């Protein structure tokens, strides 16, 4: 038969409330009484219920992670970094997916579902203009952001403008002038990273006096299939690009597959560069700007735990910007 808190109280000769306070380390329990209760609990092999402890303390022991996507590589890798920190801290993870702006599918807003269910919130890559983000921040609970900056809220990001500039300048340095762009989507409110990467591309093209041909821009929707379709569209132009910058590695993978389907070789015929440092980029010989995706999640989760200890939004430290690195492989080569 399972041992209950009442059994411990009877054996120790105290009330159940005293047992609860003693085993949870709360004050106003005589130390000799606390020691006796702890020994009785050990003798009876009793462990206080985590759910009961959380209820009594007003804490849930849970953290919500709000993300626009779950299955995609970037988001799942960020989640791995988050989960490792939360697991070590004994916290549970509540995963919520918000509206998918690509499919036009609107889920129930997350903010009303967070009250009294979680102690803190991690938000991944929601555009600052998204009203759902403001509703989450207005809850006033400990919050950390990943991939986006908002004043007064701890965040962990990379410099997406700089990453795109490095990728584009690499193609320019190789002698390419007719450079195509595979972007994410046609959404009016793109993800922050998408907007910033486009800006970095356009800055470098302008600084080098290179024209941006609208016919050499295609939407890849941040998927391999989308990247393949986008590259196929670029190849149908009267004068195809000699190089292409894809705003993500997965779209670059699709672009490389499209080239091979048409009897072309990445690097030899058309250079391809991406951003992310996807696990498969080395295997597929893709030149890419690597970002520390796992660390984005890890550092954001650590910042959130700091805020949760102080019970204050914004006490997790200043915004953190992690470095990126260009890794050159066989998918890019000098223009012939």
Rosetta blueprint (number, residue, H / E / L):
1 X L
2 X L
3 X L
4 X L
5 X H
6 X H
7 X H
8 X H
9 X H
10 X H
11 X H
12 X H
13 X L
14 X L
15 X L
16 X H
17 X H
18 X H
19 X H
20 X H
21 X H
22 X H
23 X H
24 X L
25 X L
26 X L
27 X L
28 X L
29 X L
30 X L
31 X H
32 X H
33 X H
34 X H
35 X H
36 X H
37 X H
38 X H
39 X H
40 X H
41 X H
42 X H
43 X H
44 X H
45 X L
46 X L
47 X L
48 X L
49 X L
50 X H
51 X H
52 X H
53 X H
54 X H
55 X H
56 X H
57 X H
58 X L
59 X L
60 X L
61 X L
62 X E
63 X E
64 X E
65 X E
66 X E
67 X E
68 X L
69 X L
70 X L
71 X L
72 X L
73 X H
74 X H
75 X H
76 X H
77 X H
78 X H
79 X H
80 X H
81 X H
82 X H
83 X H
84 X H
85 X H
86 X H
87 X H
88 X H
89 X L
90 X L
91 X L
92 X E
93 X E
94 X E
95 X E
96 X E
97 X E
98 X L
99 X L
100 X E
101 X L
102 X L
103 X L
104 X L
105 X E
106 X L
107 X L
108 X L
109 X L
110 X L
111 X H
112 X H
113 X H
114 X H
115 X L
116 X L
117 X L
118 X L
119 X L
120 X E
121 X E
122 X E
123 X E
124 X E
125 X L
126 X L
127 X L
128 X L
129 X L
130 X L
131 X H
132 X H
133 X H
134 X H
135 X H
136 X H
137 X H
138 X L
139 X L
140 X L
141 X L
142 X E
143 X E
144 X E
145 X E
146 X E
147 X L
148 X L
149 X L
150 X E
151 X L
152 X L
153 X E
154 X L
155 X E
156 X E
157 X E
158 X E
159 X L
160 X H
161 X H
162 X H
163 X H
164 X H
165 X H
166 X H
167 X H
168 X H
169 X H
170 X H
171 X H
172 X H
173 X H
174 X L
175 X L
176 X L
177 X L
178 X L
179 X E
180 X E
181 X E
182 X E
183 X E
184 X L
185 X L
186 X L
187 X L
188 X L
189 X L
190 X L
191 X L
192 X H
193 X H
194 X H
195 X H
196 X H
197 X H
198 X H
199 X H
200 X H
201 X H
202 X H
203 X H
204 X H
205 X H
206 X H
207 X H
208 X L
209 X L
210 X L
211 X L
212 X L
213 X L
214 X H
215 X H
216 X H
217 X E
218 X E
219 X E
220 X L
221 X L
222 X L
223 X L
224 X H
225 X H
226 X H
227 X H
228 X H
229 X H
230 X H
231 X H
232 X H
233 X H
234 X H
235 X H
236 X L
237 X L
238 X L
239 X L
240 X L
241 X L
242 X L
243 X E
244 X E
245 X E
246 X E
247 X L
248 X L
249 X H
250 X H
251 X H
252 X H
253 X H
254 X H
255 X H
256 X H
257 X H
258 X H
259 X H
260 X H
261 X H
262 X L
263 X L
264 X L
265 X L
266 X E
267 X L
268 X L
269 X L
270 X E
271 X E
272 X E
273 X E
274 X E
275 X E
276 X E
277 X L
278 X L
279 X L
280 X L
281 X L
282 X L
283 X L
284 X L
285 X L
286 X L
287 X E
288 X E
289 X E
290 X E
291 X E
292 X L
293 X H
294 X H
295 X H
296 X H
297 X H
298 X H
299 X H
300 X H
301 X H
302 X H
303 X H
304 X H
305 X H
306 X H
307 X H
308 X H
309 X H
310 X H
311 X L
312 X L
313 X L
314 X L
315 X L
316 X L
317 X L
318 X L
319 X L
320 X E
321 X E
322 X E
323 X L
324 X E
325 X E
326 X E
327 X E
328 X L
329 X L
330 X L
331 X L
332 X L
333 X L
334 X L
335 X L
336 X L
